[in-house]
Amino acid sequence: MTDPTPDRRPGGRTARVRAQVLDAVRAELAETGHEGLTVEGVAARAGVHRTTVYRRWRDVGGLLVDVIDAARETDWQPPDTGSLRGDLTALNREIQESLVVRPSLAVALMAASFHSEQAARAQTRLWADRYAQCEILVERAVERGELPARDMGVDARGLLIAATAPLYHQVVLLRADPDPLLPARAAEAAVLAAAAGAFSVRRAEGA
């Protein structure tokens, strides 16, 4: 079954209804988690008839997909501090804040993606978009001479994953208290590894 894909930028009353419903989904997720998320509960919180929700989103999976897709529509830009270490540290601080805030929508959506194939596909698209957006951090670092280029390229996504993964490991997997020093430490470790060639890849001939 294909994901329901509502119009990305509907106008007028349709836009208002979508905003109300998606806000309700976020609030319900925060309060009850995926297990307590229902079309009826969302409709009641949003102040719309449940048939409106069923007609547009079909089911809980459709609601989750649209909430995740809405995050892709925001005008988010990766940090630009003037150095790769600074950029990755700033990015990590944003990630940590999104994971430790209570309630955390980011964590709730990650949990929901394990229960909904539709949500899992939408989450994968969102992650792919975010990593693609952040590759500019690595490109700028190469241009500034912070990373070795010469005849080698840099695996930007691998570097970004290495820099950000410790945040998810500590907060989401281990459920440990946030470490205020971890964003900078994880960023520095990734930068040192990259400078040593850990993420170097040989360029294709003619590239």
N, C-alpha and C positions, 0 to 999 in steps of 0.2 A: 504494500500500500504506500502511496506517495505521501510526503508530508503536505499538510494543508499550508498553502502559502498565500496569506492575505496580502492585499496591496501594500507595498512598502510605505507609501506616503499618501494615505487617503486624506481627503479634506473634509471640512465641515463637521457635521454631526457624526459621520463615520469615524473621523479622527478622534473626536471627544469620547465616543464609546470605546474605541480601542484603548485609548489612554486610561480610562476608568477601569476597564477590565484587566489590563496588564498591571496596573497599580494594585488591583485586588489580588491578582495571582501572586505578586511579590509579597504582599502582606500575609496572605494565607500560607505561603511557603515558609515565611519567617516564623509564623506562629505554630504551625502544625507539621511542617515538613511535607515531603512528597506523599507520605501515607495518608495524611488528612486532607489532601487537595481534592476537591470535587467541583464539578461544574456548578452545582447548586450553591455551594458555599461561595464560589467566586461571583456568581450572578448576584447573590444577596448582598455581598459586600460592595459590589460595583454599583448597585442600584439599578440593574437592568433585568429584564425578564430572561429566564434561563433558556427560552427558545432562541433568543438573540445570540447567546453564547454557543448553543449547539449548532445553529445555522452557520455561524462564521468560523468557529474553531473545532466543531465536531465533538471533541473529547479533551480529556486532560492532556494527552500527548500534544494535541494541537496548540493548547494554551502554553505549554512549556516551550514548544518550538518558537512561538511568536515572541515570548519573553526573551529568549536567547537571541533570536534574530534582531530584536529591538536594540540589544547591546551593540550589535554590529553597525547599527545606523548612527550611533552617537559620534560626535566629532572629536574623538579622543586622539591625542597626538603623543608619541613617545617623547621622553625627556631629551633636552639638549643642553647639557651643562658645560660642554667644551672639552670633555674627556670621556673615554670609554668607561673608566672606573666610576666617574661621577654619574654618567648616564645609567649604568647598570645598578648602582646603589639607589638612585632615585626611583628606578623602575621597581626594584625589590621592595622599597618602602611602600610604594603604592600597592603592590601585591599583598604585602604583609597586612597593611591596614584593611584591605578588602576581606582578608581571611579571619582577622581577629575581631572585627567589629561585631557586636551582638545586637540583633541576629545577623548572620552573614548570608547574604543572598548568594554570593559566589559559592560558598560551601553547600548551600541548599540545592543549587542547580547542579553542582557536581554529583551530589547524592542522587538527585532525581534522574540524572542521565544513566545511572546503573539500573533503573527500573523501567525506562522507556526508550525503546529503540529510536523513536522519532527524536526525542530529546538528545540522545547520544549523538545522532548524526548532526543535529544543529550545534551541539557543543563542539564537535570536531571542526565544523566550519568556522566557528568563532575562534577557536584556538589557532587554526591555520591563518586566519586573517590577522590576528594579533601578532603572531610570529613574523608574518610577512611585513607588517607595519614596522616592527622593531628591527628588521634587518638594516634599516638606515643607520642605526647606532654603530653597527660593525662597519658599514661602508664609510662612514665619516671617520672612524678610527683608522682605517686603512689609508684614507686620504691624508690624515694628519701624521701618518708615519708611526702610529702607536703599535701597529701590527705588521708583521712581515708580509710582504706582497711578492715582490720579485717574480719568479716564475710559478709561484704557488698562489692559489686562492685561499679564502677562508670559509670554512663551513659555518656560516652565520647562525643558522638555526641550531646547530650543535652547541655553539658557544652560548647562545641565549638560553637553551635548555639547561646547560651546566650551571649557568649563573643563577637561574630562578628556581631550579628544582629543590634546593635545600629549604626554601620557604615552605613549599607544599609538603615536603617530607616532615618537617618539624611540626607544623601547625595542623595539617590535615591527617597525616598518617599516624604520627606519634601522639597527636593531641596534646602537645607540650605547651607550656606558657611561651608566649612570644619573646624572643631574645632581641632587644633593641640593637644589638651589635651585629646580628646575623646578616641583615641586608648588605652592609658594607663588607663584611668578611667574605660572604659568598661571591660578591662582585669582584673583590680583589683576587680571590682564588681563580676565578674564571679568566680574568685579565692576565694573570701570571702564566696560566696554562696556555692561553692563546699566544702570548708573546714568545713562549718557548716552542711554539709550533704545534701544539696539541690539536689544533683545529685546522691545520693547513691541509689543503687538498690540491693535487696537481691539476693545473688548468688543462682543459681539452685542447688538442692541437688546433691552432688557428683562432683560439679565443682571445 
